[in-house]
Amino acid sequence: MDKNLQNQTVSEHMAKASLAMRTLQALGLTVLNISGIGERPRIQIIPGAGCNQLHPGYRRRLVNDGRRYTERVADVSGCLVTWEERT
């Protein structure tokens, strides 16, 4: 891939992540991590009441150290936003 095209792709994904982060902040949610810039940005958040405004596209059930969790994923501004809820 051309270096300029790669830089443009990363810049576009950073802009998407920035817009998603502002949206999440407006919902009162806290961002823990942003990864995958240059691919499809993935944003991990601390779950809160604002999650009720998000529309999860899928969920996955997990068990970690005997504790059950549900990972939820929603699309916000072209980014995958994930959070875990105890079940």
ZAKOLNU-498823 format. One record per residue: chain; x negated, y, z negated of N, C-alpha, C in turn; residue number from 1; residue in three letters. Coordinates in steps of 0.1 Angstrom, whole numbers, m for minus. Example, Ala and Ser with C-alpha at 12.3 -4.5 7.8 and 13.67 -1.06 7.14 Angstrom:
REM ZAKOLNU-498823
ATOM,ch,n_east,n_north,n_up,ca_east,ca_north,ca_up,c_east,c_north,c_up,i,aa
ATOM,A,m132,m57,m78,m123,m45,m78,m132,m33,m78,1,ala
ATOM,A,m128,m22,m71,m137,m11,m71,m129,0,m79,2,ser
//
This chain:
REM ZAKOLNU-498823
ATOM,ch,n_east,n_north,n_up,ca_east,ca_north,ca_up,c_east,c_north,c_up,i,aa
ATOM,A,m9,m12,0,0,0,0,m9,12,0,1,met
ATOM,A,m5,22,8,m12,35,9,m12,41,m5,2,asp
ATOM,A,m24,47,m9,m26,53,m22,m16,65,m24,3,lys
ATOM,A,m14,73,m14,m4,84,m16,10,79,m17,4,asn
ATOM,A,14,68,m10,27,62,m12,29,57,m26,5,leu
ATOM,A,18,50,m31,18,45,m44,20,56,m55,6,gln
ATOM,A,13,67,m53,14,78,m62,28,84,m62,7,asn
ATOM,A,34,85,m50,48,90,m48,58,80,m55,8,gln
ATOM,A,56,67,m54,64,58,m60,64,59,m75,9,thr
ATOM,A,52,60,m81,50,62,m95,57,75,m100,10,val
ATOM,A,55,85,m92,61,98,m96,76,97,m96,11,ser
ATOM,A,82,90,m86,96,89,m86,102,80,m98,12,glu
ATOM,A,94,70,m101,98,62,m113,97,69,m126,13,his
ATOM,A,87,77,m127,85,86,m139,97,96,m140,14,met
ATOM,A,101,101,m129,112,110,m129,125,103,m133,15,ala
ATOM,A,127,91,m128,139,83,m133,138,80,m148,16,lys
ATOM,A,126,76,m152,125,73,m167,127,86,m175,17,ala
ATOM,A,123,97,m170,125,110,m178,140,113,m179,18,ser
ATOM,A,147,111,m167,161,114,m167,169,104,m176,19,leu
ATOM,A,165,92,m176,171,82,m185,169,85,m199,20,ala
ATOM,A,156,89,m202,153,92,m216,161,104,m221,21,met
ATOM,A,163,114,m213,172,126,m217,186,121,m219,22,arg
ATOM,A,191,112,m210,205,107,m212,206,100,m225,23,thr
ATOM,A,196,91,m228,196,83,m241,196,92,m253,24,leu
ATOM,A,187,102,m252,186,112,m263,199,119,m265,25,gln
ATOM,A,206,123,m254,219,129,m256,230,121,m262,26,ala
ATOM,A,228,107,m261,237,98,m268,232,95,m282,27,leu
ATOM,A,221,102,m287,217,100,m300,208,87,m302,28,gly
ATOM,A,203,82,m291,195,70,m292,180,73,m292,29,leu
ATOM,A,172,64,m298,158,66,m299,151,56,m290,30,thr
ATOM,A,142,61,m281,134,53,m272,122,48,m280,31,val
ATOM,A,119,35,m279,108,28,m285,96,27,m275,32,leu
ATOM,A,99,24,m262,89,21,m253,94,22,m239,33,asn
ATOM,A,85,27,m230,88,27,m215,77,19,m208,34,ile
ATOM,A,81,9,m200,71,2,m193,76,0,m179,35,ser
ATOM,A,67,m6,m170,71,m9,m157,72,3,m147,36,gly
ATOM,A,65,14,m151,64,25,m142,56,20,m129,37,ile
ATOM,A,62,23,m118,56,18,m105,63,6,m101,38,gly
ATOM,A,72,0,m109,81,m11,m106,95,m5,m109,39,glu
ATOM,A,103,m12,m116,116,m7,m121,114,m4,m136,40,arg
ATOM,A,114,9,m139,112,12,m153,121,5,m163,41,pro
ATOM,A,115,0,m174,122,m7,m185,120,1,m197,42,arg
ATOM,A,131,5,m203,131,13,m215,137,5,m227,43,ile
ATOM,A,130,4,m238,135,m3,m250,139,8,m260,44,gln
ATOM,A,151,6,m265,157,16,m275,160,9,m288,45,ile
ATOM,A,162,17,m298,167,13,m311,182,14,m310,46,ile
ATOM,A,190,3,m312,204,3,m311,211,13,m320,47,pro
ATOM,A,221,19,m316,229,28,m324,243,30,m318,48,gly
ATOM,A,250,39,m324,264,42,m319,265,45,m305,49,ala
ATOM,A,254,52,m299,254,56,m285,254,44,m276,50,gly
ATOM,A,250,33,m281,251,21,m272,265,17,m267,51,cys
ATOM,A,275,22,m275,289,20,m271,292,27,m258,52,asn
ATOM,A,284,37,m254,286,45,m242,279,38,m230,53,gln
ATOM,A,270,29,m233,263,22,m222,271,10,m218,54,leu
ATOM,A,270,6,m206,277,m6,m201,267,m17,m197,55,his
ATOM,A,265,m26,m207,255,m36,m204,258,m45,m192,56,pro
ATOM,A,249,m47,m183,251,m55,m172,249,m70,m175,57,gly
ATOM,A,241,m73,m184,240,m87,m189,234,m88,m203,58,tyr
ATOM,A,235,m99,m208,230,m101,m222,223,m115,m222,59,arg
ATOM,A,214,m116,m232,207,m129,m234,207,m132,m249,60,arg
ATOM,A,209,m144,m252,209,m148,m267,195,m153,m270,61,arg
ATOM,A,189,m148,m281,176,m152,m285,176,m157,m299,62,leu
ATOM,A,166,m165,m303,164,m169,m317,149,m167,m319,63,val
ATOM,A,146,m159,m330,133,m156,m334,131,m158,m349,64,asn
ATOM,A,123,m167,m353,121,m170,m367,134,m173,m374,65,asp
ATOM,A,142,m181,m367,155,m185,m373,166,m174,m373,66,gly
ATOM,A,163,m163,m368,173,m152,m367,178,m151,m353,67,arg
ATOM,A,191,m149,m352,197,m149,m338,199,m134,m334,68,arg
ATOM,A,196,m132,m322,197,m118,m316,204,m119,m302,69,tyr
ATOM,A,210,m108,m298,215,m107,m285,207,m95,m278,70,thr
ATOM,A,201,m98,m267,194,m87,m260,204,m82,m249,71,glu
ATOM,A,207,m69,m250,216,m63,m240,208,m55,m230,72,arg
ATOM,A,212,m54,m218,205,m46,m208,216,m38,m200,73,val
ATOM,A,213,m25,m199,222,m16,m191,213,m8,m181,74,ala
ATOM,A,219,m4,m170,212,5,m161,215,19,m164,75,asp
ATOM,A,205,27,m166,207,41,m168,197,48,m159,76,val
ATOM,A,202,56,m150,194,64,m140,184,55,m133,77,ser
ATOM,A,188,43,m129,179,34,m122,168,27,m130,78,gly
ATOM,A,170,28,m144,161,21,m153,168,10,m160,79,cys
ATOM,A,161,0,m164,167,m11,m173,165,m7,m187,80,leu
ATOM,A,176,m4,m194,175,m1,m208,179,m13,m216,81,val
ATOM,A,170,m17,m226,172,m29,m234,173,m26,m248,82,thr
ATOM,A,181,m34,m255,181,m33,m270,186,m46,m275,83,trp
ATOM,A,182,m49,m288,186,m61,m294,196,m59,m306,84,glu
ATOM,A,205,m67,m307,215,m67,m318,215,m80,m325,85,glu
ATOM,A,215,m80,m338,216,m92,m346,230,m98,m344,86,arg
ATOM,A,230,m111,m343,244,m118,m342,246,m128,m353,87,thr
//
